[in-house]
Structure formats: structure tokens, C-alpha cells
């Protein structure tokens, strides 16, 4: 078999084998047990099974994982479990900021303020993370991972083009050299439209202040505003320049990875969660991770979404679930989880992994003036559903007028009924 076809097959098997069996067999929960839902990835079991085993041995509480879910399934199951209260796990993973606060405000999450006070967690977690999981002076979740966004690239592909520039104007010129050589800098996808949102977010963060980003996320700024139009025009220029190939628009980013390995395109703009997909030493040796190119003489703002655990209001075993939350809050436990995922632990007392991806991600966070939770988590879910698809379509057609009208229409519709506090 051709080595590249073999690589494709292996990559797809690694990703889709667990995804095809999202429902997993479990024994019936006992009185001294809790149920959980976890985010699925190639290394989820490797990261969490040892942690769960330690918890079971230490407490005698059995943990049953009843569901692995992907991001695109998140809302569907949140509705079933939390809104309708059907088969709700005791402990669920979540995504911090407005996406999480929406279900908090609806009354679906068990408050754990008493755990925060008891364990003095305010000193163990960055202030911004505690703000993203709080509402009206109550705490509702426990952060466990941070995943900064950045750009992945292959040294072997770019060795003839010189070092990748760290500043935006030079980076654009560098990408033009790649285009001239027949290499597309980036790919785009309609399958997972939230990926396109990162381009809008980073162009905002590199041109303006974090406060302006949040004004946009809260629906306070018209999309006809000259500053947003400036972002759209910059983005359109990149599309016209040939920055993005549409060859993989109909596949998920995981499915396009083999083509990245085959050097069909040069860069991937992605959160650091991609690192857990790099399962061979040769790929890890060749693929680097860097911050999105900066603007000279401006503060650096980064997108650093975080994952958390929380307890369903429907849980009948809240005290047992709270013991799991306290267990996962420990610095040493978060170190174990983060090292497996090549990510950054949320607990600031945790040890950082020695691998280059963890080190690069930590540097991105450390050098940032402020961090955002990622646009689709910072805005209202009702707006995000429309916005991410509009951004993804814009990568295909570059139609500024259509993008502006779509976003402005839905901004007025959604935020006239709701506000973000």
C-alpha cells in the first residue's frame, strides 16, 4: 500500500474508531457510584481512566462513563440531560464562559460555591477562569484544562522558505511565497464551521482591544461598524490572495489531517487540542506550534478556551459527585490529565508537561495581556449558531456584504431579546 494512503487510513481509524461507538457499555450504577459524560478525543481514555481508577481506589466510589460526546453533539445532549432531565449524568464536562453560563442561568447546574470556599480554590485558578464559571456570586464549575489557539506547521515543508515570521505583515508575505510555489497556506471546512470563527476573532484581537472583542460578543456593536468592516475587508483580501484552499471544505478537520501530513497545505489554525492527535514520534518531531502572528507595538491578546466539570441539578448523588470535583481540582491530578493531552492544566500549581506543545502553549498564555474564551463560547448560543456558519461560508465566497447582513440581522434579532451580563 502507498505509504500516504496507509497514513490516511491509520489517521481516520485512530479518530473514528472511538467516535463510531460513542455509546459505551456500562454496568448498572450502584448506590455508591456516579455517572459521567466525557469529551471524546484520541487520548480521552488514556488521560482519564488512570485518574478514575485512582479516584475509585481512594474513595470507594465507582465511576461509570455513560457517554462520550463531540463538540457538535454538545447542545443536543445538554438539552436531553439538563433541560428534560432524561438520563442525566451526575458529572458532565463543559466549556467555560457564556456557553456554560447560559445553562447556569437556566437553573440546570448544581452550585459548588461551598467547595470553592472550603478549598480556597480562588488562589489555585486564574481569576479569568473563575469569572467564566460564576454567576451572581455563585460558583458552578471546576476548570481542568486550558487549550490556547495557535498555528501548527511542518518544519520539513517550510525548510526552503526560512523561519516562519512572528509578525503579521511578514507572515502575509511569507504565505504569498508559499502560494507562488503552489502550496496553499491554510484549508477551510464547512463541516465544522466554528473553526472559521478563529480567523474573525484573531483579526479582531490583533487589530483592537479585548474590550472591543467582548463588545462584539455581547452584541453591542453593529456589524456595519467601520472597525468590523475593516476586519472583514482584511479577511476578504486574504481569501482573494489564495490563503485558503477549499479542497477539504466537505470534510472534518480530523479527516484533513492526512493531507496536512502530505504537505497539501502548510498551516492549521487550531486550538492546542490538536496536539493529542499527533500520535507518532515522527509527526511530533516535525510539527511545531506557534502563536498567531502578532502586531508590532500592540498588547498581545490570545484565545484560550477552557474545559470544566460540573454537576447536573438532576443528580441524585450530588455529594458523591462533589468528591469527584474535589479530586480533579488537585494540582497533581490536573498535571496528569494535561500531560496526556499536551495541554495546560487549569490549576496554576500543577506541573507543566515537558513536551514542546505544552511548553509552547504555556508561553502563549504567559505572554498574553488578556485571554478570551473563544468567540463561540463568549457570545449567546442563539447568535453563535448563525455566526459560525456565516464565517465558514465567508471563507468560501469572500462576500463581505452577505456576511455583514447575515450577522447584523441576527445580532438585532437575538440581542434585542437577550443581554449578556
C-alpha positions, 0 to 999 in steps of 0.5 A: 500500500502507498505509504500516504494512503496507509497514513490516511487510513491509520489517521481516520481509524485512530479518530473514528474508531472511538467516535463510531461507538460513542455509546459505551457499555456500562454496568448498572450504577450502584448506590455508591457510584456516579455517572459521567459524560466525557469529551471524546478525543484520541487520548480521552481514555488514556488521560482519564481512566488512570485518574478514575481508577485512582479516584475509585481506589481512594474513595470507594466510589465507582465511576461509570462513563455513560457517554462520550460526546463531540463538540457538535453533539454538545447542545443536543445532549445538554438539552436531553440531560439538563433541560428534560432531565432524561438520563442525566449524568451526575458529572458532565464536562463543559466549556467555560464562559457564556456557553456554560453560563447560559445553562447556569442561568437556566437553573440546570447546574448544581452550585459548588460555591461551598467547595470553592470556599472550603478549598480556597480554590480562588488562589489555585485558578486564574481569576479569568477562569473563575469569572467564566464559571460564576454567576451572581456570586455563585460558583458552578464549575471546576476548570481542568484544562486550558487549550490556547489557539495557535498555528501548527506547521511542518518544519520539513515543508517550510525548510526552503522558505526560512523561519516562519515570521512572528509578525503579521505583515511578514507572515502575509508575505511569507504565505504569498511565497508559499502560494507562488510555489503552489502550496496553499497556506491554510484549508477551510471546512464547512463541516465544522464551521466554528473553526472559521470563527478563529480567523474573525476573532484573531483579526479582531484581537490583533487589530483592537482591544479585548474590550472591543472583542467582548463588545462584539460578543455581547452584541453591542456593536453593529456589524456595519461598524467601520472597525468590523468592516475593516476586519472583514475587508482584511479577511476578504483580501486574504481569501482573494490572495489564495490563503485558503484552499477549499479542497477539504471544505466537505470534510472534518478537520480530523479527516484533513489531517492526512493531507496536512501530513502530505504537505497539501497545505502548510498551516492549521489554525487550531486550538492546542487540542490538536496536539493529542492527535499527533500520535507518532514520534515522527509527526511530533518531531516535525510539527511545531506550534506557534502563536498567531502572528502578532502586531508590532507595538500592540498588547498581545491578546490570545484565545484560550478556551477552557474545559470544566466539570460540573454537576447536573441539578438532576443528580441524585448523588450530588455529594458523591459527585462533589468528591469527584470535583474535589479530586480533579481540582488537585494540582497533581491530578490536573498535571496528569490529565494535561500531560496526556493531552499536551495541554495546560492544566487549569490549576496554576500549581500543577506541573507543566508537561515537558513536551514542546506543545505544552511548553509552547502553549504555556508561553502563549498564555504567559505572554498574553495581556488578556485571554478570551474564551473563544468567540463561540463560547463568549457570545449567546448560543442563539447568535453563535449558531448563525455566526459560525456558519456565516464565517465558514461560508465567508471563507468560501465566497469572500462576500463581505456584504452577505456576511455583514447582513447575515450577522447584523440581522441576527445580532438585532434579532437575538440581542434585542431579546437577550443581554449578556451580563 
